[in-house]
Amino acid sequence: MWGRPTADATGHEVLELPAADDGLELPDDPLGSGDALRQVVARPDGFAAALGAGR
């Protein structure tokens, strides 16, 4: 079960979308759902860039 304190204790970056459902959609908010998806898709790029910076 999800618990923010447990996630924070890992020391890893966490993206939480509290208003989103399990499909990462915001009920009755298609523009907000698009923004949420944009955030999710951008995270791997940031992760990859951080890995490359450590070279």
C-alpha positions as CSV (number, residue, x, y, z in Angstrom):
1,M,0.0,0.0,0.0
2,W,1.2,3.5,-0.9
3,G,2.6,5.6,2.0
4,R,4.3,8.9,1.4
5,P,6.5,8.6,4.5
6,T,7.8,5.3,3.3
7,A,8.4,6.7,-0.2
8,D,10.3,9.7,1.3
9,A,12.4,7.4,3.5
10,T,13.9,5.8,0.4
11,G,15.7,9.0,-0.5
12,H,14.5,8.7,-4.1
13,E,12.6,11.3,-6.1
14,V,8.9,10.6,-6.0
15,L,6.2,12.0,-8.3
16,E,2.8,12.0,-6.6
17,L,-0.4,13.0,-8.4
18,P,-2.9,13.0,-5.5
19,A,-5.9,13.9,-7.6
20,A,-5.2,11.3,-10.3
21,D,-6.8,7.9,-10.5
22,D,-5.0,4.6,-11.2
23,G,-4.9,5.5,-14.9
24,L,-3.2,8.8,-14.1
25,E,-6.3,10.6,-15.2
26,L,-8.0,13.5,-13.4
27,P,-11.8,12.9,-13.4
28,D,-13.6,15.5,-15.6
29,D,-10.4,17.4,-16.3
30,P,-8.9,16.4,-19.7
31,L,-6.4,19.3,-19.7
32,G,-5.2,18.4,-16.2
33,S,-4.9,14.8,-17.3
34,G,-2.7,15.9,-20.1
35,D,-0.5,17.9,-17.8
36,A,-0.2,14.9,-15.4
37,L,0.8,12.7,-18.3
38,R,3.4,15.3,-19.4
39,Q,4.9,15.2,-15.9
40,V,5.1,11.4,-15.9
41,V,6.7,11.3,-19.4
42,A,9.3,14.0,-18.5
43,R,10.6,12.1,-15.5
44,P,12.6,9.4,-17.4
45,D,14.3,12.2,-19.4
46,G,15.4,13.9,-16.2
47,F,16.6,10.5,-14.7
48,A,18.6,9.7,-17.9
49,A,20.2,13.2,-17.9
50,A,21.2,12.7,-14.2
51,L,22.8,9.4,-15.0
52,G,24.7,11.0,-17.9
53,A,25.9,13.8,-15.7
54,G,27.7,11.4,-13.4
55,R,30.1,10.2,-16.2
